[in-house]
Amino acid sequence: MLLYVVTYDIPSNRRRRRVAALLEGYGRRVQWSVFECVLPSPLFAELKGRLRRRVNLEEDSIRFYVVSGHTLGQVEVWGGVPVATLPGSTIV
């Protein structure tokens, strides 16, 4: 499993609500338009497919950042919720 950070900028309220609702089923919201999702690769592929059907790429922007177990310890969080952890990993 990997940690995927999903961010979006969607001007349509309806599409933005639909994207947020979908992402809440796969991870946790850490900022208004940022979600952290700890997923196996097949589930991440499923998420991307479902997201693709909900956005208009001429108006919307979605970004996916992959954080591996190797780089997870380098993530800095100032305030808010702590970074998600991968199964079997420890953040020091």
Secondary structure as the mmCIF struct_conf table of DSSP 4:
data_model
#
loop_
_struct_conf.conf_type_id
_struct_conf.id
_struct_conf.beg_label_comp_id
_struct_conf.beg_label_asym_id
_struct_conf.beg_label_seq_id
_struct_conf.end_label_comp_id
_struct_conf.end_label_asym_id
_struct_conf.end_label_seq_id
STRN STRN1 LEU A 2 ASP A 9
HELX_RH_AL_P HELX_RH_AL_P1 ASN A 13 GLU A 24
TURN_TY1_P TURN_TY1_P1 GLY A 25 TYR A 26
BEND BEND1 GLY A 27 GLY A 27
STRN STRN2 ARG A 28 GLN A 31
TURN_TY1_P TURN_TY1_P2 TRP A 32 SER A 33
STRN STRN3 VAL A 34 LEU A 39
HELX_RH_AL_P HELX_RH_AL_P2 SER A 41 ARG A 52
TURN_TY1_P TURN_TY1_P3 ARG A 53 ARG A 54
TURN_TY1_P TURN_TY1_P4 LEU A 57 GLU A 59
STRN STRN4 SER A 61 VAL A 67
HELX_RH_AL_P HELX_RH_AL_P3 GLY A 69 LEU A 72
TURN_TY1_P TURN_TY1_P5 GLY A 73 GLN A 74
BEND BEND2 GLY A 79 VAL A 81
HELX_LH_PP_P HELX_LH_PP_P1 PRO A 82 ALA A 84
TURN_TY1_P TURN_TY1_P6 PRO A 87 GLY A 88
#
